[in-house]
Amino acid sequence: MLEGWGLRKIMRFKIAIAQADSKSGDRAGNLRRAEASIKTAAEKGARIVLFPELYLTGYFLGPKLRELSEPPCGPSLRKVSRQAKEEQIAIALGFVERGKRSPRIYNSLAIFDPEDGLLGIQRKVHLCRGEKGFFTPGQDVSVFETEFGKVGLMICYDMYFPELPRLLALEGAQLLLVSSADWKPWQDTAHTLARARAIENELFLAYCNRVGSEGRLRFFGRSCLIDPWGRIVAGASEAERLILAEVDYDSIKRRRSDINYILDRRPQAYRIKSRKYPVA
């Protein structure tokens, strides 16, 4: 067992962000590639590795969507859980989730740790464009207790809405993991929002975006780790790359000791005056 797991909260650790392509419909092949990246990340000293949105199956699945979906206890996720224990590394992996007792399908992100296996699953709350015809939106958000602090999960379009990351911050999240499959021409928008979410909540944000293409979509990558000041600690361009960077929670303390946006909020002044939405 690596020093730290099961012993104490870790304040400084290395994170791996697996910016990679994913082959549509090839669950077995994508899983093999994920296993190789997990092993490399662990060998390089990372304590957690983050993968892109729907990495296990690819993005466009059409009629194969249900066939390639899995419940949380499915065979692919059991393999990932075992590898988390073998390699002593936490893993956040995007997949198509099938409800245990319902026909609903979700765009989900699973998080595993070496001791407890599957810690939990975050279902994509905000569905974008055509996703609404395939997936059921998630209804809840959670902060997960890990050996390296409190972690909140988001999936791609979720990052475009400030309410969700703020809720995670209010629940104590120190690190936000964003699993994404965002495409051109939204690269500047996504990067601006990723930095804003880290700044306004004064925490670390790891953004893992897919590369490659499916159909007319061109995924732009540009994955990165952002610190509480909104600075990019480490990042990549549009090529496949395993990004390694250090998270130091003392940075959060230093940032919040200067200006603390969470404490300086005035919720009593945020009452909604009108419920009418201006339609363009």
C-alpha positions, 0 to 999 in steps of 0.5 A: 500500500502506498503511504497515505491511503487509509492513514491521513488526508493528503494535502499535496499530491500528483494528478494525472489528466489523460487527454486521449481519443476514444474509438466509438463503440469499441468498449473493450479497446477503450478499456485496454487503453485506459488500463495502460494510461492508469498503469503509467499514471501510477508508475509516475506517482499520480494518486488520481487519474481523470479521463474524458467524457464517455471515454469507455464507449465514445460519444456517438453510439446511435442504436448501440447506446443501450447495448454499450451501456452498463450498470455501476456493477458492470464488468468494465467498471469492475475491472477498473475498480480492481485496477484502482486497488492493484495500482493504488490510484484513484480513477475517474472514468466516463461511461454510459450508465444503465439504471439498475431497475429502469430503462433510463440511460445516463451520461455518467462519471464514475470515481473509484479509490484503492480502498473502497472501489466504486465511491460513487457516480455523477450523472450529467445534469445539463444535457447539450443539444442532441444528448437530450434525445438519448440521456436522462439528466442527472438530478443530484450532485455530490462531493466525495470524501477521498484520501486527497480531500473532498472532490466534486465531479462535473461532466462537460456542459455542467461546467457552463453553469456556475450554480453547480460548481458553486454548490459543490464548493459550498459542500466543501469541495477542494478539487473539481474534476471535469470530464469533457468531450467538447468540440470546436469552436468552443475551445476559448469559451471552455477555457475561460469558463474553466478558469472562472470556475476555479477563481470564483470558488477558489479551488483546484479544477482539473479539466480533461477534454477529449481529442480526435473526432467523431462525425462532424465533431472535432474535439479540441483537447486543451486539458489542464489543471487550474489553481485557485488563482485561475492559473494554468499549472499544466496543460496540453494542446490537441494531441494525446497526452498524459498530463501530470501536475501537482495539487497543493491544498495550501494554495486554497488556504492562501487564496482564501486568506486574502479574499474569500468569495464564499464567505463574502457572499450575501445570499439574502440579496440574491432574491429573484425579482421576476421569474420571466425569462427573456426570450431572444 
